[in-house]
Amino acid sequence: MSASIHIALIIGSLRKESINRKFAEFIASQMPDNVDIKEVHIADLPLYNQDYDDTTIDSYERVRQQLKDADAVLIVTPEHNRTMPAALKNVVDIGSRPYTKSVWEHKKVAVVTASPGSFGGINSGMDVRKSMQMLSAEVMIDPEIYLSRATDSLNEDGSVSERTQKFLQGFVTEFIKFAGQSSRD
Ligand SMILES: Cc1cc2nc3c(=O)[nH]c(=O)nc-3n(C[C@H](O)[C@H](O)[C@H](O)COP(=O)(O)O)c2cc1C
């Protein structure tokens, strides 16, 4: 079956052993056959500078095109110092410019955060939502997912615990409904 829903996945952590990557990979593995999900790699993106708006940077063009082509964007991210990690903010900024050419306008965006701490990265998730709202993206409201004490939701081999698998499967169902809806529905 050829995919009818295209999802761009951004993982806010650059860390090799990222817990957010483990949850993101589980979520990706649960997508139905009609969904194609591809990671938008952000580690190689030069720090955004408005001076670059008049030039062509291949990695910028790559991520802008991937985001443009997607029906929805799924962001799975940690919290760094009570906000989103710099690498994630960088791709948000890159996608937002040049002025009037933002890829975020009317884009469907869902956010999942995970932290070993008890707040689950909620401040990071809220700040992503704040930027997306300003950029006129269509942010998924319900359910909101902030995985607290998230290391407890991983088994020793790095797989996601059964309880959290069920919880995330519920999210996937709602996310696919959201991603598949036309903005005018
Ligand atoms: C620079 C830095 C700042 C952090 N700040 C927070 C924070 O504000 N809130 C939080 O819950 N965890 C914070 N942490 C801990 C991260 O939640 C933890 O390292 C987590 O494993 C990061 O996600 P990752 O494994 O996907 O990289 C911070 C970690 C780093 C490296």
PDBQT file of the ligand as one rigid body, heavy atoms in Angstrom, charges set to zero:
ROOT
HETATM    1  C1  LIG A 201      21.796  21.173  29.203  1.00  0.00    +0.000 C 
HETATM    2  C2  LIG A 201      20.753  20.336  29.877  1.00  0.00    +0.000 A 
HETATM    3  C3  LIG A 201      19.704  20.957  30.537  1.00  0.00    +0.000 A 
HETATM    4  C4  LIG A 201      18.691  20.175  31.119  1.00  0.00    +0.000 A 
HETATM    5  N1  LIG A 201      17.607  20.805  31.666  1.00  0.00    +0.000 NA
HETATM    6  C5  LIG A 201      16.535  20.057  32.038  1.00  0.00    +0.000 A 
HETATM    7  C6  LIG A 201      15.320  20.696  32.387  1.00  0.00    +0.000 A 
HETATM    8  O1  LIG A 201      15.184  21.911  32.403  1.00  0.00    +0.000 OA
HETATM    9  N2  LIG A 201      14.272  19.904  32.711  1.00  0.00    +0.000 N 
HETATM   10  C7  LIG A 201      14.343  18.521  32.689  1.00  0.00    +0.000 A 
HETATM   11  O2  LIG A 201      13.349  17.877  32.974  1.00  0.00    +0.000 OA
HETATM   12  N3  LIG A 201      15.507  17.898  32.384  1.00  0.00    +0.000 NA
HETATM   13  C8  LIG A 201      16.587  18.630  32.042  1.00  0.00    +0.000 A 
HETATM   14  N4  LIG A 201      17.753  18.015  31.668  1.00  0.00    +0.000 N 
HETATM   15  C9  LIG A 201      17.866  16.567  31.795  1.00  0.00    +0.000 C 
HETATM   16  C10 LIG A 201      17.289  15.871  30.563  1.00  0.00    +0.000 C 
HETATM   17  O3  LIG A 201      15.891  15.719  30.738  1.00  0.00    +0.000 OA
HETATM   18  C11 LIG A 201      17.927  14.484  30.418  1.00  0.00    +0.000 C 
HETATM   19  O4  LIG A 201      19.306  14.631  30.190  1.00  0.00    +0.000 OA
HETATM   20  C12 LIG A 201      17.268  13.688  29.310  1.00  0.00    +0.000 C 
HETATM   21  O5  LIG A 201      17.786  12.390  29.301  1.00  0.00    +0.000 OA
HETATM   22  C13 LIG A 201      17.504  14.368  27.980  1.00  0.00    +0.000 C 
HETATM   23  O6  LIG A 201      16.792  13.713  26.978  1.00  0.00    +0.000 OA
HETATM   24  P1  LIG A 201      17.548  12.762  25.925  1.00  0.00    +0.000 P 
HETATM   25  O7  LIG A 201      17.963  11.525  26.712  1.00  0.00    +0.000 OA
HETATM   26  O8  LIG A 201      16.495  12.446  24.925  1.00  0.00    +0.000 OA
HETATM   27  O9  LIG A 201      18.711  13.499  25.400  1.00  0.00    +0.000 OA
HETATM   28  C14 LIG A 201      18.782  18.766  31.100  1.00  0.00    +0.000 A 
HETATM   29  C15 LIG A 201      19.872  18.158  30.467  1.00  0.00    +0.000 A 
HETATM   30  C16 LIG A 201      20.836  18.924  29.859  1.00  0.00    +0.000 A 
HETATM   31  C17 LIG A 201      21.982  18.234  29.144  1.00  0.00    +0.000 C 
ENDROOT
TORSDOF 0
